[in-house]
Amino acid sequence: MYRLAFGHASRLMPSFCRKLKQKSLGLYCKRGLIPPAEVSLVRFHHILLGLGFLCAGTSAFAGDRLDLPQIAAEVDLPLGEIQSIFNLEVDENAQLLPARETQLLIDSLPEEFRDGCRQMVVDFGPQAASTTAWAWSVRRLHVESGKFGQSALLAFRCTVHVPDVTYVDERLAILLNGAKTVLKLLALDKDCTNCTDLYQFRFSQRFDAESGYFAELNVDHTTQHPCCDGGDVENGTRFLLIAVPSGSITVSFDKETSFYNHDDEDGDTQTECRSSVAYERNGPTLQGLTTKTACRENGKFKPPVTIDHYLWDRNKEAFIKNESASSSQAPR
């Protein structure tokens, strides 16, 4: 789990949040979040230099939204132009693509998405303008070749630095290279311009499928955002199972959640939920999933334990969720 240290950011507040600071963070919708990685200012400038200042900017406040757009799009790319993405050696830690490939991919996407990074830069006023900057980068999460051609799972990342704080948000895409080259940008939720949810993706493992493979990813999320402090905070990790090459989301559920509720009258509440996952395999092929979710409130078990079962339906080409079961017994 990544955490974001806000330092002294609370003493500088973006203009559009000043009137809301005394109110609960519940004013912002909560979808299912992502803890941004701690990225130092030195590392941020390294990203800018690595991109040759492509897809980057400074002191360009937009403030039209708090996170990246949730947009589903599919675009064709020139055949052979991005072959290097499948072959190049990338940084083992950050998995960042070079400037040329980053620019080509960003430029191919709809303008509404391309402009999303600049738009999520919060305005902390004139005194912060000289030290505020933003940049696009692209991380390669996984790459492989199959009967349908080559595929790469990519995370489009917006990194924003405002005084004392660096925060990031990511969106998932699939790059396919075969008879033609296609980039598929995936939307996990409905678009929301005033949501504080920030996401970051981690590839976990893959499973064989008849027409490709299933990619399991962890989506770290958080509602901690430098626009406003105080109120409720939610962190967690979402389980995603993506079908490649179609890009369909076949399974999605909260694997871990931690919800902190601040209440001046009734006292604060900390609710944590965790899910265990059991896989049903037929050789390398995934046939089903069984999850058990248990929660604790202020450290004490809070029944019930929820049991869900997902079974692959070959005719529908989807994992079908059976009716949930429950138990009052605390997990061991």
Contacts in CASP RR format, 6 or more apart in sequence:
PFRMAT RR
TARGET T0000
AUTHOR 0000-0000-0000
METHOD contacts of the structure
MODEL  1
MYRLAFGHASRLMPSFCRKLKQKSLGLYCKRGLIPPAEVSLVRFHHILLG
LGFLCAGTSAFAGDRLDLPQIAAEVDLPLGEIQSIFNLEVDENAQLLPAR
ETQLLIDSLPEEFRDGCRQMVVDFGPQAASTTAWAWSVRRLHVESGKFGQ
SALLAFRCTVHVPDVTYVDERLAILLNGAKTVLKLLALDKDCTNCTDLYQ
FRFSQRFDAESGYFAELNVDHTTQHPCCDGGDVENGTRFLLIAVPSGSIT
VSFDKETSFYNHDDEDGDTQTECRSSVAYERNGPTLQGLTTKTACRENGK
FKPPVTIDHYLWDRNKEAFIKNESASSSQAPR
1 35 0 8 1.000
1 220 0 8 1.000
1 235 0 8 1.000
1 236 0 8 1.000
1 237 0 8 1.000
1 256 0 8 1.000
2 35 0 8 1.000
2 36 0 8 1.000
2 37 0 8 1.000
2 38 0 8 1.000
2 200 0 8 1.000
2 220 0 8 1.000
3 35 0 8 1.000
3 38 0 8 1.000
3 235 0 8 1.000
4 35 0 8 1.000
4 36 0 8 1.000
4 38 0 8 1.000
4 165 0 8 1.000
4 166 0 8 1.000
4 167 0 8 1.000
4 222 0 8 1.000
4 224 0 8 1.000
5 38 0 8 1.000
6 164 0 8 1.000
6 165 0 8 1.000
6 224 0 8 1.000
6 226 0 8 1.000
6 229 0 8 1.000
7 164 0 8 1.000
7 165 0 8 1.000
8 163 0 8 1.000
8 164 0 8 1.000
9 162 0 8 1.000
9 163 0 8 1.000
9 164 0 8 1.000
9 165 0 8 1.000
9 226 0 8 1.000
9 229 0 8 1.000
10 229 0 8 1.000
12 124 0 8 1.000
12 125 0 8 1.000
12 127 0 8 1.000
12 128 0 8 1.000
12 162 0 8 1.000
12 163 0 8 1.000
12 164 0 8 1.000
13 21 0 8 1.000
13 124 0 8 1.000
13 228 0 8 1.000
14 63 0 8 1.000
14 122 0 8 1.000
14 123 0 8 1.000
14 124 0 8 1.000
14 125 0 8 1.000
14 226 0 8 1.000
14 227 0 8 1.000
15 123 0 8 1.000
15 125 0 8 1.000
16 63 0 8 1.000
16 122 0 8 1.000
16 123 0 8 1.000
16 227 0 8 1.000
17 122 0 8 1.000
17 227 0 8 1.000
17 228 0 8 1.000
20 27 0 8 1.000
20 228 0 8 1.000
21 228 0 8 1.000
21 229 0 8 1.000
21 230 0 8 1.000
24 231 0 8 1.000
24 232 0 8 1.000
24 262 0 8 1.000
25 196 0 8 1.000
25 223 0 8 1.000
25 228 0 8 1.000
25 230 0 8 1.000
25 231 0 8 1.000
25 232 0 8 1.000
25 233 0 8 1.000
26 231 0 8 1.000
26 232 0 8 1.000
28 66 0 8 1.000
28 194 0 8 1.000
28 195 0 8 1.000
28 196 0 8 1.000
28 223 0 8 1.000
28 228 0 8 1.000
29 192 0 8 1.000
29 194 0 8 1.000
29 195 0 8 1.000
30 195 0 8 1.000
30 196 0 8 1.000
30 197 0 8 1.000
30 223 0 8 1.000
30 232 0 8 1.000
30 234 0 8 1.000
31 189 0 8 1.000
31 190 0 8 1.000
31 192 0 8 1.000
31 195 0 8 1.000
31 197 0 8 1.000
32 189 0 8 1.000
32 197 0 8 1.000
32 221 0 8 1.000
32 234 0 8 1.000
32 236 0 8 1.000
32 238 0 8 1.000
32 254 0 8 1.000
33 197 0 8 1.000
33 198 0 8 1.000
33 199 0 8 1.000
33 220 0 8 1.000
33 221 0 8 1.000
33 222 0 8 1.000
33 223 0 8 1.000
33 234 0 8 1.000
33 235 0 8 1.000
33 236 0 8 1.000
34 169 0 8 1.000
34 170 0 8 1.000
34 197 0 8 1.000
34 198 0 8 1.000
34 199 0 8 1.000
34 200 0 8 1.000
34 219 0 8 1.000
34 220 0 8 1.000
34 221 0 8 1.000
34 222 0 8 1.000
34 236 0 8 1.000
35 198 0 8 1.000
35 200 0 8 1.000
35 220 0 8 1.000
35 221 0 8 1.000
35 222 0 8 1.000
35 224 0 8 1.000
35 235 0 8 1.000
35 236 0 8 1.000
36 166 0 8 1.000
36 167 0 8 1.000
36 168 0 8 1.000
36 169 0 8 1.000
36 198 0 8 1.000
36 200 0 8 1.000
36 222 0 8 1.000
37 168 0 8 1.000
37 200 0 8 1.000
38 166 0 8 1.000
39 159 0 8 1.000
39 166 0 8 1.000
39 168 0 8 1.000
40 166 0 8 1.000
41 161 0 8 1.000
41 166 0 8 1.000
44 133 0 8 1.000
44 135 0 8 1.000
44 159 0 8 1.000
44 161 0 8 1.000
44 166 0 8 1.000
47 96 0 8 1.000
47 135 0 8 1.000
47 137 0 8 1.000
47 159 0 8 1.000
48 56 0 8 1.000
48 133 0 8 1.000
48 135 0 8 1.000
50 98 0 8 1.000
50 99 0 8 1.000
51 99 0 8 1.000
51 102 0 8 1.000
51 103 0 8 1.000
51 135 0 8 1.000
51 136 0 8 1.000
51 137 0 8 1.000
52 99 0 8 1.000
54 99 0 8 1.000
54 102 0 8 1.000
54 103 0 8 1.000
54 136 0 8 1.000
55 102 0 8 1.000
55 103 0 8 1.000
55 106 0 8 1.000
55 117 0 8 1.000
55 135 0 8 1.000
55 136 0 8 1.000
55 137 0 8 1.000
56 133 0 8 1.000
56 134 0 8 1.000
56 135 0 8 1.000
56 136 0 8 1.000
57 118 0 8 1.000
57 133 0 8 1.000
57 134 0 8 1.000
57 135 0 8 1.000
58 130 0 8 1.000
58 132 0 8 1.000
58 133 0 8 1.000
58 134 0 8 1.000
59 129 0 8 1.000
59 130 0 8 1.000
59 132 0 8 1.000
59 133 0 8 1.000
60 118 0 8 1.000
60 121 0 8 1.000
60 134 0 8 1.000
61 121 0 8 1.000
61 122 0 8 1.000
61 123 0 8 1.000
61 125 0 8 1.000
61 129 0 8 1.000
61 132 0 8 1.000
62 115 0 8 1.000
62 116 0 8 1.000
62 118 0 8 1.000
62 119 0 8 1.000
62 120 0 8 1.000
62 121 0 8 1.000
63 119 0 8 1.000
63 120 0 8 1.000
63 121 0 8 1.000
63 122 0 8 1.000
63 123 0 8 1.000
64 119 0 8 1.000
64 193 0 8 1.000
65 116 0 8 1.000
65 119 0 8 1.000
65 120 0 8 1.000
65 193 0 8 1.000
65 194 0 8 1.000
66 120 0 8 1.000
66 122 0 8 1.000
66 193 0 8 1.000
66 194 0 8 1.000
66 195 0 8 1.000
66 196 0 8 1.000
66 225 0 8 1.000
66 227 0 8 1.000
67 120 0 8 1.000
67 169 0 8 1.000
67 192 0 8 1.000
67 195 0 8 1.000
67 196 0 8 1.000
67 197 0 8 1.000
67 198 0 8 1.000
67 199 0 8 1.000
68 113 0 8 1.000
68 116 0 8 1.000
68 117 0 8 1.000
68 120 0 8 1.000
68 156 0 8 1.000
68 158 0 8 1.000
68 169 0 8 1.000
68 170 0 8 1.000
68 171 0 8 1.000
69 112 0 8 1.000
69 113 0 8 1.000
69 116 0 8 1.000
69 171 0 8 1.000
69 191 0 8 1.000
70 171 0 8 1.000
70 187 0 8 1.000
70 188 0 8 1.000
70 189 0 8 1.000
70 190 0 8 1.000
70 191 0 8 1.000
70 192 0 8 1.000
71 110 0 8 1.000
71 112 0 8 1.000
71 113 0 8 1.000
71 171 0 8 1.000
71 185 0 8 1.000
71 187 0 8 1.000
71 191 0 8 1.000
72 185 0 8 1.000
72 186 0 8 1.000
72 187 0 8 1.000
73 109 0 8 1.000
73 110 0 8 1.000
73 113 0 8 1.000
73 184 0 8 1.000
73 185 0 8 1.000
74 182 0 8 1.000
74 183 0 8 1.000
74 184 0 8 1.000
74 185 0 8 1.000
75 108 0 8 1.000
75 109 0 8 1.000
75 182 0 8 1.000
75 183 0 8 1.000
75 185 0 8 1.000
76 180 0 8 1.000
76 181 0 8 1.000
76 182 0 8 1.000
77 104 0 8 1.000
77 108 0 8 1.000
77 181 0 8 1.000
77 182 0 8 1.000
77 183 0 8 1.000
78 181 0 8 1.000
79 180 0 8 1.000
79 181 0 8 1.000
80 177 0 8 1.000
80 181 0 8 1.000
81 104 0 8 1.000
81 181 0 8 1.000
82 101 0 8 1.000
82 104 0 8 1.000
82 105 0 8 1.000
82 175 0 8 1.000
82 177 0 8 1.000
82 181 0 8 1.000
83 177 0 8 1.000
84 100 0 8 1.000
84 101 0 8 1.000
85 97 0 8 1.000
85 101 0 8 1.000
85 140 0 8 1.000
85 143 0 8 1.000
85 152 0 8 1.000
85 175 0 8 1.000
86 143 0 8 1.000
86 145 0 8 1.000
86 150 0 8 1.000
86 152 0 8 1.000
86 177 0 8 1.000
88 97 0 8 1.000
88 98 0 8 1.000
88 101 0 8 1.000
90 96 0 8 1.000
90 97 0 8 1.000
90 140 0 8 1.000
94 139 0 8 1.000
95 139 0 8 1.000
95 140 0 8 1.000
95 141 0 8 1.000
96 102 0 8 1.000
96 137 0 8 1.000
96 138 0 8 1.000
96 139 0 8 1.000
97 105 0 8 1.000
97 137 0 8 1.000
97 138 0 8 1.000
97 139 0 8 1.000
97 140 0 8 1.000
97 154 0 8 1.000
101 138 0 8 1.000
102 136 0 8 1.000
102 137 0 8 1.000
102 138 0 8 1.000
105 138 0 8 1.000
105 154 0 8 1.000
105 156 0 8 1.000
105 173 0 8 1.000
105 175 0 8 1.000
105 183 0 8 1.000
106 114 0 8 1.000
106 136 0 8 1.000
106 138 0 8 1.000
106 156 0 8 1.000
107 114 0 8 1.000
108 183 0 8 1.000
109 156 0 8 1.000
109 183 0 8 1.000
109 185 0 8 1.000
113 171 0 8 1.000
113 185 0 8 1.000
116 158 0 8 1.000
117 134 0 8 1.000
117 135 0 8 1.000
117 136 0 8 1.000
117 158 0 8 1.000
117 160 0 8 1.000
118 134 0 8 1.000
120 134 0 8 1.000
120 158 0 8 1.000
120 160 0 8 1.000
120 169 0 8 1.000
121 132 0 8 1.000
121 134 0 8 1.000
121 160 0 8 1.000
121 162 0 8 1.000
122 160 0 8 1.000
122 162 0 8 1.000
122 226 0 8 1.000
122 227 0 8 1.000
124 132 0 8 1.000
124 162 0 8 1.000
124 163 0 8 1.000
128 162 0 8 1.000
128 163 0 8 1.000
131 161 0 8 1.000
131 162 0 8 1.000
131 163 0 8 1.000
132 160 0 8 1.000
132 161 0 8 1.000
132 162 0 8 1.000
132 163 0 8 1.000
133 160 0 8 1.000
133 161 0 8 1.000
134 158 0 8 1.000
134 159 0 8 1.000
134 160 0 8 1.000
134 161 0 8 1.000
135 158 0 8 1.000
135 159 0 8 1.000
136 156 0 8 1.000
136 157 0 8 1.000
136 158 0 8 1.000
137 157 0 8 1.000
137 159 0 8 1.000
138 154 0 8 1.000
138 155 0 8 1.000
138 156 0 8 1.000
138 157 0 8 1.000
139 154 0 8 1.000
139 155 0 8 1.000
139 157 0 8 1.000
139 170 0 8 1.000
139 201 0 8 1.000
140 152 0 8 1.000
140 153 0 8 1.000
140 154 0 8 1.000
141 152 0 8 1.000
141 153 0 8 1.000
141 154 0 8 1.000
141 155 0 8 1.000
141 201 0 8 1.000
141 202 0 8 1.000
141 203 0 8 1.000
141 217 0 8 1.000
142 152 0 8 1.000
142 153 0 8 1.000
142 203 0 8 1.000
142 206 0 8 1.000
142 215 0 8 1.000
143 150 0 8 1.000
143 151 0 8 1.000
143 152 0 8 1.000
143 153 0 8 1.000
144 150 0 8 1.000
144 151 0 8 1.000
144 206 0 8 1.000
144 213 0 8 1.000
145 151 0 8 1.000
146 212 0 8 1.000
147 212 0 8 1.000
148 176 0 8 1.000
148 178 0 8 1.000
148 211 0 8 1.000
148 212 0 8 1.000
148 245 0 8 1.000
149 176 0 8 1.000
149 177 0 8 1.000
149 178 0 8 1.000
150 176 0 8 1.000
150 177 0 8 1.000
150 178 0 8 1.000
151 174 0 8 1.000
151 175 0 8 1.000
151 176 0 8 1.000
151 177 0 8 1.000
151 244 0 8 1.000
151 245 0 8 1.000
152 174 0 8 1.000
152 175 0 8 1.000
152 177 0 8 1.000
153 172 0 8 1.000
153 173 0 8 1.000
153 174 0 8 1.000
153 175 0 8 1.000
153 201 0 8 1.000
153 203 0 8 1.000
153 215 0 8 1.000
153 217 0 8 1.000
153 242 0 8 1.000
153 244 0 8 1.000
154 172 0 8 1.000
154 173 0 8 1.000
154 174 0 8 1.000
154 175 0 8 1.000
155 170 0 8 1.000
155 171 0 8 1.000
155 172 0 8 1.000
155 173 0 8 1.000
155 200 0 8 1.000
155 201 0 8 1.000
156 170 0 8 1.000
156 171 0 8 1.000
156 172 0 8 1.000
156 173 0 8 1.000
156 185 0 8 1.000
157 168 0 8 1.000
157 169 0 8 1.000
157 170 0 8 1.000
157 200 0 8 1.000
158 168 0 8 1.000
158 169 0 8 1.000
158 170 0 8 1.000
159 166 0 8 1.000
159 167 0 8 1.000
159 168 0 8 1.000
160 166 0 8 1.000
160 167 0 8 1.000
160 168 0 8 1.000
162 226 0 8 1.000
165 226 0 8 1.000
167 198 0 8 1.000
167 225 0 8 1.000
167 226 0 8 1.000
168 198 0 8 1.000
168 200 0 8 1.000
169 198 0 8 1.000
169 199 0 8 1.000
169 200 0 8 1.000
170 199 0 8 1.000
170 200 0 8 1.000
170 201 0 8 1.000
171 185 0 8 1.000
171 186 0 8 1.000
171 187 0 8 1.000
171 199 0 8 1.000
172 185 0 8 1.000
172 186 0 8 1.000
172 188 0 8 1.000
172 201 0 8 1.000
172 217 0 8 1.000
172 242 0 8 1.000
173 183 0 8 1.000
173 184 0 8 1.000
173 185 0 8 1.000
173 186 0 8 1.000
174 183 0 8 1.000
174 184 0 8 1.000
174 186 0 8 1.000
174 242 0 8 1.000
174 244 0 8 1.000
174 245 0 8 1.000
174 247 0 8 1.000
175 181 0 8 1.000
175 182 0 8 1.000
175 183 0 8 1.000
175 184 0 8 1.000
176 182 0 8 1.000
176 183 0 8 1.000
176 184 0 8 1.000
176 245 0 8 1.000
184 247 0 8 1.000
186 242 0 8 1.000
186 247 0 8 1.000
186 249 0 8 1.000
188 199 0 8 1.000
188 219 0 8 1.000
188 240 0 8 1.000
188 249 0 8 1.000
188 252 0 8 1.000
189 197 0 8 1.000
196 223 0 8 1.000
196 224 0 8 1.000
196 225 0 8 1.000
196 227 0 8 1.000
196 228 0 8 1.000
197 221 0 8 1.000
197 222 0 8 1.000
197 223 0 8 1.000
198 221 0 8 1.000
198 222 0 8 1.000
198 223 0 8 1.000
198 224 0 8 1.000
198 225 0 8 1.000
199 219 0 8 1.000
199 220 0 8 1.000
199 221 0 8 1.000
200 219 0 8 1.000
200 220 0 8 1.000
200 221 0 8 1.000
201 217 0 8 1.000
201 218 0 8 1.000
201 219 0 8 1.000
201 220 0 8 1.000
202 217 0 8 1.000
202 218 0 8 1.000
202 219 0 8 1.000
202 220 0 8 1.000
203 215 0 8 1.000
203 216 0 8 1.000
203 217 0 8 1.000
204 216 0 8 1.000
204 217 0 8 1.000
204 218 0 8 1.000
205 216 0 8 1.000
206 213 0 8 1.000
206 214 0 8 1.000
206 215 0 8 1.000
206 216 0 8 1.000
207 213 0 8 1.000
207 214 0 8 1.000
207 216 0 8 1.000
207 281 0 8 1.000
207 284 0 8 1.000
207 285 0 8 1.000
207 286 0 8 1.000
208 214 0 8 1.000
208 283 0 8 1.000
208 284 0 8 1.000
208 285 0 8 1.000
208 286 0 8 1.000
209 243 0 8 1.000
209 285 0 8 1.000
209 286 0 8 1.000
210 314 0 8 1.000
211 245 0 8 1.000
211 246 0 8 1.000
211 317 0 8 1.000
212 243 0 8 1.000
212 244 0 8 1.000
212 245 0 8 1.000
213 244 0 8 1.000
214 241 0 8 1.000
214 242 0 8 1.000
214 243 0 8 1.000
214 244 0 8 1.000
214 250 0 8 1.000
214 286 0 8 1.000
215 241 0 8 1.000
215 242 0 8 1.000
215 244 0 8 1.000
216 239 0 8 1.000
216 240 0 8 1.000
216 241 0 8 1.000
217 240 0 8 1.000
217 241 0 8 1.000
217 242 0 8 1.000
218 237 0 8 1.000
218 238 0 8 1.000
218 239 0 8 1.000
218 240 0 8 1.000
218 255 0 8 1.000
219 237 0 8 1.000
219 238 0 8 1.000
219 239 0 8 1.000
219 240 0 8 1.000
220 236 0 8 1.000
220 237 0 8 1.000
221 234 0 8 1.000
221 235 0 8 1.000
221 236 0 8 1.000
221 237 0 8 1.000
221 238 0 8 1.000
222 233 0 8 1.000
222 234 0 8 1.000
222 235 0 8 1.000
222 236 0 8 1.000
223 232 0 8 1.000
223 233 0 8 1.000
223 234 0 8 1.000
223 235 0 8 1.000
224 233 0 8 1.000
224 235 0 8 1.000
230 262 0 8 1.000
231 262 0 8 1.000
232 259 0 8 1.000
232 260 0 8 1.000
232 261 0 8 1.000
232 262 0 8 1.000
233 259 0 8 1.000
233 260 0 8 1.000
234 257 0 8 1.000
234 258 0 8 1.000
234 259 0 8 1.000
234 260 0 8 1.000
235 257 0 8 1.000
235 258 0 8 1.000
236 254 0 8 1.000
236 255 0 8 1.000
236 256 0 8 1.000
236 257 0 8 1.000
236 258 0 8 1.000
237 254 0 8 1.000
237 255 0 8 1.000
237 256 0 8 1.000
238 252 0 8 1.000
238 253 0 8 1.000
238 254 0 8 1.000
238 255 0 8 1.000
239 251 0 8 1.000
239 252 0 8 1.000
239 253 0 8 1.000
239 254 0 8 1.000
239 255 0 8 1.000
239 275 0 8 1.000
239 277 0 8 1.000
240 249 0 8 1.000
240 251 0 8 1.000
240 252 0 8 1.000
241 249 0 8 1.000
241 250 0 8 1.000
241 251 0 8 1.000
241 252 0 8 1.000
241 289 0 8 1.000
241 319 0 8 1.000
242 248 0 8 1.000
242 249 0 8 1.000
242 250 0 8 1.000
243 249 0 8 1.000
243 250 0 8 1.000
243 317 0 8 1.000
248 318 0 8 1.000
250 318 0 8 1.000
250 319 0 8 1.000
251 289 0 8 1.000
251 310 0 8 1.000
251 319 0 8 1.000
253 275 0 8 1.000
253 291 0 8 1.000
253 308 0 8 1.000
254 273 0 8 1.000
254 275 0 8 1.000
254 293 0 8 1.000
255 274 0 8 1.000
255 275 0 8 1.000
255 277 0 8 1.000
256 272 0 8 1.000
256 273 0 8 1.000
256 274 0 8 1.000
256 275 0 8 1.000
257 271 0 8 1.000
257 272 0 8 1.000
257 273 0 8 1.000
258 270 0 8 1.000
258 271 0 8 1.000
258 272 0 8 1.000
259 269 0 8 1.000
259 270 0 8 1.000
259 271 0 8 1.000
259 272 0 8 1.000
260 268 0 8 1.000
260 269 0 8 1.000
260 270 0 8 1.000
261 268 0 8 1.000
261 269 0 8 1.000
261 270 0 8 1.000
261 271 0 8 1.000
262 268 0 8 1.000
263 269 0 8 1.000
269 297 0 8 1.000
269 298 0 8 1.000
270 297 0 8 1.000
270 298 0 8 1.000
270 299 0 8 1.000
271 295 0 8 1.000
271 296 0 8 1.000
271 297 0 8 1.000
271 298 0 8 1.000
271 302 0 8 1.000
272 295 0 8 1.000
272 296 0 8 1.000
272 299 0 8 1.000
273 293 0 8 1.000
273 294 0 8 1.000
273 295 0 8 1.000
273 296 0 8 1.000
274 293 0 8 1.000
274 294 0 8 1.000
274 295 0 8 1.000
275 291 0 8 1.000
275 292 0 8 1.000
275 293 0 8 1.000
276 291 0 8 1.000
276 292 0 8 1.000
276 331 0 8 1.000
277 289 0 8 1.000
277 290 0 8 1.000
277 291 0 8 1.000
278 289 0 8 1.000
278 290 0 8 1.000
278 291 0 8 1.000
279 286 0 8 1.000
279 288 0 8 1.000
279 289 0 8 1.000
280 286 0 8 1.000
280 287 0 8 1.000
280 288 0 8 1.000
280 289 0 8 1.000
280 290 0 8 1.000
281 287 0 8 1.000
286 312 0 8 1.000
287 311 0 8 1.000
287 312 0 8 1.000
288 309 0 8 1.000
288 310 0 8 1.000
288 311 0 8 1.000
288 312 0 8 1.000
288 319 0 8 1.000
289 309 0 8 1.000
289 310 0 8 1.000
289 319 0 8 1.000
290 307 0 8 1.000
290 308 0 8 1.000
290 309 0 8 1.000
290 310 0 8 1.000
291 307 0 8 1.000
291 308 0 8 1.000
291 309 0 8 1.000
291 310 0 8 1.000
292 305 0 8 1.000
292 306 0 8 1.000
292 307 0 8 1.000
292 331 0 8 1.000
293 305 0 8 1.000
293 306 0 8 1.000
293 307 0 8 1.000
293 308 0 8 1.000
294 301 0 8 1.000
294 305 0 8 1.000
294 330 0 8 1.000
294 331 0 8 1.000
295 301 0 8 1.000
295 302 0 8 1.000
296 302 0 8 1.000
301 330 0 8 1.000
303 327 0 8 1.000
303 328 0 8 1.000
303 330 0 8 1.000
304 326 0 8 1.000
304 327 0 8 1.000
304 328 0 8 1.000
305 326 0 8 1.000
305 327 0 8 1.000
305 328 0 8 1.000
305 329 0 8 1.000
305 330 0 8 1.000
305 331 0 8 1.000
306 324 0 8 1.000
306 325 0 8 1.000
306 326 0 8 1.000
307 324 0 8 1.000
307 325 0 8 1.000
307 326 0 8 1.000
307 327 0 8 1.000
308 321 0 8 1.000
308 322 0 8 1.000
308 324 0 8 1.000
308 325 0 8 1.000
309 321 0 8 1.000
309 322 0 8 1.000
310 319 0 8 1.000
310 320 0 8 1.000
310 321 0 8 1.000
310 322 0 8 1.000
311 319 0 8 1.000
311 320 0 8 1.000
311 322 0 8 1.000
312 318 0 8 1.000
312 319 0 8 1.000
312 320 0 8 1.000
313 319 0 8 1.000
313 320 0 8 1.000
END
